[in-house]
Every structure is written in structure tokens, then in C-alpha cells.
Amino acid sequence: MFPVNFILAWRNILRKKTLVFINLASLSMGLTCAIIIAIFVSYEQLSLDRHYTKSEKTFEVAEATPFTESVT
């Protein structure tokens, strides 16, 4: 079954080169953007208030609010 699917995919790649190029280009651009966004978010999260002189003594205060269902 796998060789038949491979042959069909190869035929479609050879017949529809423009469509394959557009799909591969959009896939690579999407993955690149997702990776760049992930790197940026992790950098922003890890570099919280590092520009202060005594940044190791600063603390972040957060409040966790439990999820409650609204009853109507």
C-alpha cells in the first residue's frame, strides 16, 4: 500500500509543480514564524526586569484565579 501512495504522490508532485512550490513555501514560512515567535516569547519571559542593577533581588507577584463556571 505504501509504494502505491508514494507513486501517486510523486506523480502529483511532477504534474503540479507550482502548487507544490506554494505549499512548501507556505509551510516553511509558517514554521519559521512559529519558531521565531517561540524564541521571542521565551526570551521575554526569561529576561523579566534584567535591566535593573539588582535584578536578582526583584520578585514577580502573580495571582492565580480559579476557573468558575457561570450559572445562568
C-alpha angles and dihedrals in degrees: 000000000000095000091052092052090047092052092049092049091048091051091051091049091053094045100044104038095153093052092047090050092050092048094048093045093050092046092051092046091049093049091046092051092047092051092047091049091048091050091048094049093048090048092050092047095049097042097059109157095340092143093074118094095236097034093146089067096053121100134201118226116208133173122214113212116197118232112253126187117233112234114211 
